[in-house]
Structures are given as C-alpha cells and as structure tokens.
Amino acid sequence: MITQDRSYFFALLHGVDRAIVRGYVSRHAVRCLVDVFMGNVLLRSTEGTSRN
C-alpha cells in the first residue's frame, strides 16, 4: 500500500513539474494543490493510527 501511494505521489510530482515547465499552471496554483494533497495524505495516514 505504501509503495502504491509513493508511486502515485511521484507520478503526481512528475506531472506537476511538466505542467510548470510548459507554463500550463502557475506556481501558486501548484503549491496550493500540493498543500491540499499532502494535507489529505497526512490526515488520512494519522486517522488510521489514532484508532489503534
């Protein structure tokens, strides 16, 4: 599961990097997307540990 999440994260980063380089998305928009994504991942991962 962790390996799959890691693969998705790296694929997302690669896509974001290409979008920035090509000028499709502003850096501010990318930062907001990554902040939300990371927040969701961190919240989801801590939810599972609090139940144990």
C-alpha distance matrix in Angstrom:
0.0 3.8 5.4 5.1 6.3 8.6 9.9 10.7 12.3 14.4 15.4 16.6 18.4 20.0 21.2 22.6 24.3 26.0 27.1 28.7 30.4 31.8 33.0 31.2 29.8 31.3 29.7 30.2 28.3 25.4 25.4 25.3 22.4 20.3 21.5 20.5 17.1 16.5 18.2 16.0 12.7 14.6 16.1 13.1 11.5 15.0 15.6 13.3 15.1 18.5 18.3 18.2
3.8 0.0 3.8 5.4 5.1 6.0 8.6 9.9 10.4 12.2 14.1 15.2 16.4 18.2 19.9 20.9 22.3 24.4 25.6 26.8 28.5 30.2 31.3 30.0 28.3 29.5 27.6 28.1 26.6 23.5 23.1 23.5 20.9 18.3 19.4 19.0 15.6 14.3 16.3 14.9 11.2 12.6 14.9 12.5 10.3 13.7 15.2 13.3 14.4 17.9 18.6 18.3
5.4 3.8 0.0 3.8 5.5 5.0 6.1 8.7 9.8 10.5 12.2 14.1 15.2 16.4 18.3 19.8 20.9 22.6 24.3 25.7 26.9 28.6 30.1 28.9 27.7 29.2 27.3 28.4 26.8 23.5 23.6 24.3 21.5 18.9 20.7 20.5 16.9 16.0 18.6 17.3 13.7 15.5 18.0 15.8 13.8 17.3 18.9 17.1 18.2 21.7 22.3 22.0
5.1 5.4 3.8 0.0 3.8 5.4 5.1 6.3 8.6 10.0 10.6 12.3 14.3 15.4 16.6 18.4 19.9 21.3 22.6 24.4 25.9 27.1 28.6 27.0 25.9 27.7 26.3 27.2 25.2 22.1 22.7 23.0 19.9 17.8 19.8 19.1 15.4 15.3 17.8 15.9 12.8 15.4 17.5 14.9 13.9 17.6 18.6 17.0 18.9 22.2 22.5 22.7
6.3 5.1 5.5 3.8 0.0 3.8 5.4 5.1 6.1 8.7 9.9 10.5 12.3 14.2 15.4 16.4 18.3 20.1 21.0 22.5 24.3 25.8 26.8 25.2 23.6 25.1 23.5 24.1 22.3 19.2 19.4 19.6 16.6 14.5 16.2 15.5 11.8 11.5 14.0 12.3 9.1 11.7 14.0 11.8 11.0 14.7 15.9 15.0 16.8 19.8 20.6 21.2
8.6 6.0 5.0 5.4 3.8 0.0 3.8 5.4 5.0 6.2 8.6 9.8 10.5 12.3 14.2 15.2 16.4 18.4 19.9 21.0 22.5 24.3 25.6 24.5 23.0 24.3 22.4 23.4 22.0 18.6 18.7 19.6 16.9 14.1 16.1 16.3 12.7 11.8 14.9 14.1 10.8 12.8 15.8 14.3 12.9 16.3 18.2 17.4 18.6 21.8 23.0 23.2
9.9 8.6 6.1 5.1 5.4 3.8 0.0 3.8 5.4 5.2 6.1 8.5 9.9 10.6 12.3 14.2 15.3 16.7 18.4 20.0 21.2 22.6 24.3 23.1 22.1 23.9 22.5 23.9 22.2 18.7 19.6 20.6 17.5 15.3 17.9 17.9 14.2 14.2 17.4 16.3 13.4 16.0 18.7 17.0 16.1 19.7 21.2 20.3 21.9 25.0 25.9 26.3
10.7 9.9 8.7 6.3 5.1 5.4 3.8 0.0 3.8 5.5 5.1 6.1 8.6 9.8 10.5 12.2 14.1 15.4 16.4 18.3 20.0 21.1 22.4 20.7 19.6 21.6 20.4 21.5 19.4 16.2 17.3 17.9 14.5 12.8 15.5 15.0 11.3 12.1 15.2 13.7 11.4 14.6 16.9 15.2 15.1 18.7 19.9 19.5 21.5 24.3 25.2 26.1
12.3 10.4 9.8 8.6 6.1 5.0 5.4 3.8 0.0 3.8 5.4 5.0 6.2 8.6 9.9 10.5 12.2 14.3 15.3 16.4 18.3 20.0 20.9 19.6 18.0 19.4 17.7 18.8 17.1 13.8 14.3 15.2 12.3 9.9 12.5 12.8 9.2 9.3 12.8 12.2 9.9 12.5 15.3 14.4 14.1 17.4 19.1 19.2 20.8 23.4 24.9 25.8
14.4 12.2 10.5 10.0 8.7 6.2 5.2 5.5 3.8 0.0 3.8 5.3 5.0 6.1 8.6 9.7 10.4 12.3 14.2 15.2 16.4 18.3 19.8 19.0 17.9 19.4 17.7 19.4 18.1 14.5 15.3 17.0 14.3 11.8 14.8 15.7 12.4 12.3 16.0 15.8 13.5 15.8 18.8 18.1 17.5 20.7 22.7 22.5 23.9 26.6 28.2 28.8
15.4 14.1 12.2 10.6 9.9 8.6 6.1 5.1 5.4 3.8 0.0 3.8 5.5 5.1 6.2 8.6 9.8 10.7 12.4 14.3 15.4 16.6 18.3 17.1 16.5 18.6 17.6 19.5 17.6 14.2 15.9 17.3 14.2 12.6 16.0 16.3 13.0 14.0 17.5 16.8 15.0 17.8 20.4 19.4 19.3 22.8 24.2 24.2 26.0 28.6 29.8 30.7
16.6 15.2 14.1 12.3 10.5 9.8 8.5 6.1 5.0 5.3 3.8 0.0 3.8 5.4 5.1 6.1 8.5 10.0 10.5 12.3 14.3 15.4 16.4 14.8 13.7 15.6 14.6 16.1 14.1 10.8 12.5 13.6 10.4 9.1 12.7 12.8 9.8 11.3 14.7 14.2 13.0 15.9 18.3 17.7 18.2 21.4 22.8 23.3 25.1 27.4 28.8 30.1
18.4 16.4 15.2 14.3 12.3 10.5 9.9 8.6 6.2 5.0 5.5 3.8 0.0 3.8 5.4 5.0 6.0 8.6 9.8 10.5 12.2 14.2 15.2 14.5 13.1 14.4 12.7 14.7 13.5 9.8 11.1 13.1 10.7 8.6 12.1 13.4 10.9 11.5 15.1 15.5 14.2 16.4 19.3 19.2 19.3 22.1 24.1 24.7 26.1 28.4 30.2 31.3
20.0 18.2 16.4 15.4 14.2 12.3 10.6 9.8 8.6 6.1 5.1 5.4 3.8 0.0 3.8 5.5 5.1 6.3 8.7 10.0 10.6 12.3 14.2 13.8 13.4 15.2 14.1 16.7 15.4 11.9 13.9 16.1 13.6 12.1 15.7 16.9 14.4 15.2 18.8 19.0 17.6 20.0 22.8 22.5 22.5 25.5 27.4 27.8 29.2 31.7 33.4 34.3
21.2 19.9 18.3 16.6 15.4 14.2 12.3 10.5 9.9 8.6 6.2 5.1 5.4 3.8 0.0 3.8 5.4 5.2 6.2 8.7 10.0 10.6 12.2 11.0 10.8 13.4 13.1 15.5 13.6 10.5 13.3 15.0 12.2 11.7 15.5 16.1 13.8 15.6 18.8 18.7 18.0 20.7 23.1 22.7 23.3 26.4 27.8 28.4 30.2 32.5 33.9 35.3
22.6 20.9 19.8 18.4 16.4 15.2 14.2 12.2 10.5 9.7 8.6 6.1 5.0 5.5 3.8 0.0 3.8 5.4 5.0 6.2 8.6 9.9 10.5 9.5 8.2 10.1 9.5 11.8 10.2 6.9 9.7 11.7 9.4 9.0 12.7 13.8 12.2 13.8 16.9 17.4 17.1 19.5 21.8 22.0 22.8 25.4 27.0 28.1 29.7 31.7 33.5 35.0
24.3 22.3 20.9 19.9 18.3 16.4 15.3 14.1 12.2 10.4 9.8 8.5 6.0 5.1 5.4 3.8 0.0 3.8 5.4 5.2 6.2 8.6 9.9 10.2 9.6 10.9 9.7 12.9 12.2 9.0 11.2 14.0 12.5 11.4 14.9 16.6 15.1 16.0 19.3 20.2 19.6 21.6 24.3 24.7 25.0 27.6 29.5 30.4 31.8 33.9 35.9 37.1
26.0 24.4 22.6 21.3 20.1 18.4 16.7 15.4 14.3 12.3 10.7 10.0 8.6 6.3 5.2 5.4 3.8 0.0 3.8 5.4 5.1 6.1 8.5 8.6 9.5 11.7 11.7 15.0 13.8 11.2 14.1 16.5 14.6 14.3 17.9 19.2 17.6 19.0 22.3 22.7 22.2 24.6 27.1 27.1 27.7 30.4 32.1 32.9 34.5 36.7 38.4 39.8
27.1 25.6 24.3 22.6 21.0 19.9 18.4 16.4 15.3 14.2 12.4 10.5 9.8 8.7 6.2 5.0 5.4 3.8 0.0 3.8 5.5 5.2 6.1 5.2 5.8 8.6 9.5 12.4 10.9 9.0 12.4 14.3 12.6 13.2 16.6 17.6 16.6 18.5 21.3 21.7 21.9 24.3 26.4 26.6 27.7 30.3 31.7 32.9 34.6 36.5 38.2 39.9
28.7 26.8 25.7 24.4 22.5 21.0 20.0 18.3 16.4 15.2 14.3 12.3 10.5 10.0 8.7 6.2 5.2 5.4 3.8 0.0 3.8 5.4 5.0 6.1 5.6 6.6 6.7 10.2 9.8 8.0 10.8 13.3 12.6 12.9 15.9 17.5 17.0 18.4 21.1 22.2 22.4 24.3 26.6 27.4 28.2 30.5 32.2 33.6 35.0 36.8 38.8 40.5
30.4 28.5 26.9 25.9 24.3 22.5 21.2 20.0 18.3 16.4 15.4 14.3 12.2 10.6 10.0 8.6 6.2 5.1 5.5 3.8 0.0 3.8 5.5 7.9 8.7 9.7 9.9 13.6 13.6 11.7 14.2 17.0 16.2 16.2 19.3 21.1 20.3 21.4 24.4 25.5 25.3 27.2 29.7 30.3 30.9 33.3 35.2 36.4 37.7 39.6 41.7 43.1
31.8 30.2 28.6 27.1 25.8 24.3 22.6 21.1 20.0 18.3 16.6 15.4 14.2 12.3 10.6 9.9 8.6 6.1 5.2 5.4 3.8 0.0 3.8 5.7 8.1 10.1 11.6 14.9 14.2 12.9 16.1 18.3 17.2 17.8 21.1 22.3 21.6 23.3 26.1 26.8 26.9 29.1 31.4 31.8 32.6 35.2 36.8 37.9 39.6 41.4 43.3 44.9
33.0 31.3 30.1 28.6 26.8 25.6 24.3 22.4 20.9 19.8 18.3 16.4 15.2 14.2 12.2 10.5 9.9 8.5 6.1 5.0 5.5 3.8 0.0 3.8 5.6 7.0 9.2 12.1 11.6 11.3 14.3 16.2 15.8 16.9 19.7 21.0 20.9 22.7 25.1 26.1 26.6 28.7 30.7 31.4 32.6 34.8 36.3 37.8 39.5 41.0 43.0 44.8
31.2 30.0 28.9 27.0 25.2 24.5 23.1 20.7 19.6 19.0 17.1 14.8 14.5 13.8 11.0 9.5 10.2 8.6 5.2 6.1 7.9 5.7 3.8 0.0 3.8 6.9 9.7 12.0 10.3 10.2 13.8 15.0 14.0 15.7 18.6 19.2 19.0 21.4 23.6 24.1 24.9 27.3 28.9 29.4 30.9 33.3 34.4 36.0 37.9 39.3 41.1 43.1
29.8 28.3 27.7 25.9 23.6 23.0 22.1 19.6 18.0 17.9 16.5 13.7 13.1 13.4 10.8 8.2 9.6 9.5 5.8 5.6 8.7 8.1 5.6 3.8 0.0 3.8 6.5 8.3 6.5 6.8 10.2 11.3 10.7 12.5 15.1 15.9 16.2 18.4 20.3 21.1 22.2 24.3 25.9 26.7 28.2 30.3 31.6 33.3 35.1 36.4 38.3 40.4
31.3 29.5 29.2 27.7 25.1 24.3 23.9 21.6 19.4 19.4 18.6 15.6 14.4 15.2 13.4 10.1 10.9 11.7 8.6 6.6 9.7 10.1 7.0 6.9 3.8 0.0 3.8 5.3 5.3 6.4 8.7 10.1 10.8 12.5 14.3 15.7 16.6 18.3 20.0 21.4 22.7 24.3 25.8 27.2 28.6 30.3 31.8 33.8 35.3 36.4 38.6 40.7
29.7 27.6 27.3 26.3 23.5 22.4 22.5 20.4 17.7 17.7 17.6 14.6 12.7 14.1 13.1 9.5 9.7 11.7 9.5 6.7 9.9 11.6 9.2 9.7 6.5 3.8 0.0 3.8 5.5 5.1 6.1 8.6 9.9 10.4 12.1 14.2 15.1 16.1 18.0 19.9 20.8 22.0 23.9 25.5 26.5 28.1 29.9 31.9 33.1 34.2 36.7 38.6
30.2 28.1 28.4 27.2 24.1 23.4 23.9 21.5 18.8 19.4 19.5 16.1 14.7 16.7 15.5 11.8 12.9 15.0 12.4 10.2 13.6 14.9 12.1 12.0 8.3 5.3 3.8 0.0 3.8 5.4 5.1 6.3 8.7 10.0 10.6 12.5 14.3 15.3 16.4 18.5 20.0 20.9 22.4 24.3 25.7 26.8 28.4 30.8 32.0 32.7 35.2 37.4
28.3 26.6 26.8 25.2 22.3 22.0 22.2 19.4 17.1 18.1 17.6 14.1 13.5 15.4 13.6 10.2 12.2 13.8 10.9 9.8 13.6 14.2 11.6 10.3 6.5 5.3 5.5 3.8 0.0 3.8 5.4 5.2 6.2 8.7 9.9 10.8 12.3 14.2 15.3 16.7 18.4 19.9 21.1 22.6 24.3 25.8 27.0 29.3 30.9 31.7 33.8 36.1
25.4 23.5 23.5 22.1 19.2 18.6 18.7 16.2 13.8 14.5 14.2 10.8 9.8 11.9 10.5 6.9 9.0 11.2 9.0 8.0 11.7 12.9 11.3 10.2 6.8 6.4 5.1 5.4 3.8 0.0 3.8 5.4 5.1 6.1 8.5 9.9 10.4 12.0 14.0 15.3 16.3 18.0 19.7 20.9 22.3 24.1 25.6 27.5 29.0 30.2 32.4 34.4
25.4 23.1 23.6 22.7 19.4 18.7 19.6 17.3 14.3 15.3 15.9 12.5 11.1 13.9 13.3 9.7 11.2 14.1 12.4 10.8 14.2 16.1 14.3 13.8 10.2 8.7 6.1 5.1 5.4 3.8 0.0 3.8 5.5 5.2 6.0 8.6 9.8 10.4 12.0 14.2 15.2 16.1 17.9 19.7 20.8 22.2 24.0 26.1 27.2 28.2 30.7 32.7
25.3 23.5 24.3 23.0 19.6 19.6 20.6 17.9 15.2 17.0 17.3 13.6 13.1 16.1 15.0 11.7 14.0 16.5 14.3 13.3 17.0 18.3 16.2 15.0 11.3 10.1 8.6 6.3 5.2 5.4 3.8 0.0 3.8 5.5 5.1 6.2 8.5 9.9 10.4 12.3 14.2 15.2 16.3 18.2 19.9 21.0 22.3 24.8 26.2 26.8 29.1 31.4
22.4 20.9 21.5 19.9 16.6 16.9 17.5 14.5 12.3 14.3 14.2 10.4 10.7 13.6 12.2 9.4 12.5 14.6 12.6 12.6 16.2 17.2 15.8 14.0 10.7 10.8 9.9 8.7 6.2 5.1 5.5 3.8 0.0 3.8 5.5 5.2 6.1 8.5 9.8 10.7 12.3 14.2 15.3 16.5 18.3 20.0 21.1 23.2 24.9 25.9 27.9 30.1
20.3 18.3 18.9 17.8 14.5 14.1 15.3 12.8 9.9 11.8 12.6 9.1 8.6 12.1 11.7 9.0 11.4 14.3 13.2 12.9 16.2 17.8 16.9 15.7 12.5 12.5 10.4 10.0 8.7 6.1 5.2 5.5 3.8 0.0 3.8 5.4 5.0 5.9 8.3 9.8 10.4 11.9 13.9 15.1 16.2 18.0 19.7 21.5 22.9 24.2 26.4 28.3
21.5 19.4 20.7 19.8 16.2 16.1 17.9 15.5 12.5 14.8 16.0 12.7 12.1 15.7 15.5 12.7 14.9 17.9 16.6 15.9 19.3 21.1 19.7 18.6 15.1 14.3 12.1 10.6 9.9 8.5 6.0 5.1 5.5 3.8 0.0 3.8 5.5 5.2 6.0 8.6 9.9 10.4 11.9 14.0 15.2 16.3 18.0 20.4 21.4 22.2 24.8 26.8
20.5 19.0 20.5 19.1 15.5 16.3 17.9 15.0 12.8 15.7 16.3 12.8 13.4 16.9 16.1 13.8 16.6 19.2 17.6 17.5 21.1 22.3 21.0 19.2 15.9 15.7 14.2 12.5 10.8 9.9 8.6 6.2 5.2 5.4 3.8 0.0 3.8 5.5 5.0 6.2 8.6 9.9 10.4 12.1 14.1 15.3 16.3 18.8 20.4 21.0 23.1 25.5
17.1 15.6 16.9 15.4 11.8 12.7 14.2 11.3 9.2 12.4 13.0 9.8 10.9 14.4 13.8 12.2 15.1 17.6 16.6 17.0 20.3 21.6 20.9 19.0 16.2 16.6 15.1 14.3 12.3 10.4 9.8 8.5 6.1 5.0 5.5 3.8 0.0 3.8 5.4 5.2 6.2 8.6 9.9 10.6 12.3 14.3 15.4 17.2 19.1 20.3 22.2 24.3
16.5 14.3 16.0 15.3 11.5 11.8 14.2 12.1 9.3 12.3 14.0 11.3 11.5 15.2 15.6 13.8 16.0 19.0 18.5 18.4 21.4 23.3 22.7 21.4 18.4 18.3 16.1 15.3 14.2 12.0 10.4 9.9 8.5 5.9 5.2 5.5 3.8 0.0 3.8 5.4 5.0 6.0 8.4 9.7 10.4 12.1 14.1 15.8 17.0 18.4 20.7 22.4
18.2 16.3 18.6 17.8 14.0 14.9 17.4 15.2 12.8 16.0 17.5 14.7 15.1 18.8 18.8 16.9 19.3 22.3 21.3 21.1 24.4 26.1 25.1 23.6 20.3 20.0 18.0 16.4 15.3 14.0 12.0 10.4 9.8 8.3 6.0 5.0 5.4 3.8 0.0 3.8 5.5 5.2 6.0 8.4 9.9 10.6 12.1 14.6 15.7 16.4 18.8 21.0
16.0 14.9 17.3 15.9 12.3 14.1 16.3 13.7 12.2 15.8 16.8 14.2 15.5 19.0 18.7 17.4 20.2 22.7 21.7 22.2 25.5 26.8 26.1 24.1 21.1 21.4 19.9 18.5 16.7 15.3 14.2 12.3 10.7 9.8 8.6 6.2 5.2 5.4 3.8 0.0 3.8 5.5 5.1 5.9 8.5 9.9 10.5 12.7 14.7 15.5 17.2 19.6
12.7 11.2 13.7 12.8 9.1 10.8 13.4 11.4 9.9 13.5 15.0 13.0 14.2 17.6 18.0 17.1 19.6 22.2 21.9 22.4 25.3 26.9 26.6 24.9 22.2 22.7 20.8 20.0 18.4 16.3 15.2 14.2 12.3 10.4 9.9 8.6 6.2 5.0 5.5 3.8 0.0 3.8 5.5 5.1 6.1 8.6 9.9 11.2 13.0 14.6 16.4 18.2
14.6 12.6 15.5 15.4 11.7 12.8 16.0 14.6 12.5 15.8 17.8 15.9 16.4 20.0 20.7 19.5 21.6 24.6 24.3 24.3 27.2 29.1 28.7 27.3 24.3 24.3 22.0 20.9 19.9 18.0 16.1 15.2 14.2 11.9 10.4 9.9 8.6 6.0 5.2 5.5 3.8 0.0 3.8 5.5 5.1 6.2 8.6 10.4 11.1 12.5 15.0 16.6
16.1 14.9 18.0 17.5 14.0 15.8 18.7 16.9 15.3 18.8 20.4 18.3 19.3 22.8 23.1 21.8 24.3 27.1 26.4 26.6 29.7 31.4 30.7 28.9 25.9 25.8 23.9 22.4 21.1 19.7 17.9 16.3 15.3 13.9 11.9 10.4 9.9 8.4 6.0 5.1 5.5 3.8 0.0 3.8 5.5 5.2 6.1 9.0 10.2 10.6 12.9 15.2
13.1 12.5 15.8 14.9 11.8 14.3 17.0 15.2 14.4 18.1 19.4 17.7 19.2 22.5 22.7 22.0 24.7 27.1 26.6 27.4 30.3 31.8 31.4 29.4 26.7 27.2 25.5 24.3 22.6 20.9 19.7 18.2 16.5 15.1 14.0 12.1 10.6 9.7 8.4 5.9 5.1 5.5 3.8 0.0 3.8 5.5 5.2 6.8 9.3 10.4 11.7 13.9
11.5 10.3 13.8 13.9 11.0 12.9 16.1 15.1 14.1 17.5 19.3 18.2 19.3 22.5 23.3 22.8 25.0 27.7 27.7 28.2 30.9 32.6 32.6 30.9 28.2 28.6 26.5 25.7 24.3 22.3 20.8 19.9 18.3 16.2 15.2 14.1 12.3 10.4 9.9 8.5 6.1 5.1 5.5 3.8 0.0 3.8 5.5 5.7 7.0 9.3 11.0 12.3
15.0 13.7 17.3 17.6 14.7 16.3 19.7 18.7 17.4 20.7 22.8 21.4 22.1 25.5 26.4 25.4 27.6 30.4 30.3 30.5 33.3 35.2 34.8 33.3 30.3 30.3 28.1 26.8 25.8 24.1 22.2 21.0 20.0 18.0 16.3 15.3 14.3 12.1 10.6 9.9 8.6 6.2 5.2 5.5 3.8 0.0 3.8 5.4 5.2 6.3 9.0 10.6
15.6 15.2 18.9 18.6 15.9 18.2 21.2 19.9 19.1 22.7 24.2 22.8 24.1 27.4 27.8 27.0 29.5 32.1 31.7 32.2 35.2 36.8 36.3 34.4 31.6 31.8 29.9 28.4 27.0 25.6 24.0 22.3 21.1 19.7 18.0 16.3 15.4 14.1 12.1 10.5 9.9 8.6 6.1 5.2 5.5 3.8 0.0 3.8 5.5 5.4 6.8 9.5
13.3 13.3 17.1 17.0 15.0 17.4 20.3 19.5 19.2 22.5 24.2 23.3 24.7 27.8 28.4 28.1 30.4 32.9 32.9 33.6 36.4 37.9 37.8 36.0 33.3 33.8 31.9 30.8 29.3 27.5 26.1 24.8 23.2 21.5 20.4 18.8 17.2 15.8 14.6 12.7 11.2 10.4 9.0 6.8 5.7 5.4 3.8 0.0 3.8 5.6 5.7 7.3
15.1 14.4 18.2 18.9 16.8 18.6 21.9 21.5 20.8 23.9 26.0 25.1 26.1 29.2 30.2 29.7 31.8 34.5 34.6 35.0 37.7 39.6 39.5 37.9 35.1 35.3 33.1 32.0 30.9 29.0 27.2 26.2 24.9 22.9 21.4 20.4 19.1 17.0 15.7 14.7 13.0 11.1 10.2 9.3 7.0 5.2 5.5 3.8 0.0 3.8 5.5 5.6
18.5 17.9 21.7 22.2 19.8 21.8 25.0 24.3 23.4 26.6 28.6 27.4 28.4 31.7 32.5 31.7 33.9 36.7 36.5 36.8 39.6 41.4 41.0 39.3 36.4 36.4 34.2 32.7 31.7 30.2 28.2 26.8 25.9 24.2 22.2 21.0 20.3 18.4 16.4 15.5 14.6 12.5 10.6 10.4 9.3 6.3 5.4 5.6 3.8 0.0 3.8 5.6
18.3 18.6 22.3 22.5 20.6 23.0 25.9 25.2 24.9 28.2 29.8 28.8 30.2 33.4 33.9 33.5 35.9 38.4 38.2 38.8 41.7 43.3 43.0 41.1 38.3 38.6 36.7 35.2 33.8 32.4 30.7 29.1 27.9 26.4 24.8 23.1 22.2 20.7 18.8 17.2 16.4 15.0 12.9 11.7 11.0 9.0 6.8 5.7 5.5 3.8 0.0 3.8
18.2 18.3 22.0 22.7 21.2 23.2 26.3 26.1 25.8 28.8 30.7 30.1 31.3 34.3 35.3 35.0 37.1 39.8 39.9 40.5 43.1 44.9 44.8 43.1 40.4 40.7 38.6 37.4 36.1 34.4 32.7 31.4 30.1 28.3 26.8 25.5 24.3 22.4 21.0 19.6 18.2 16.6 15.2 13.9 12.3 10.6 9.5 7.3 5.6 5.6 3.8 0.0
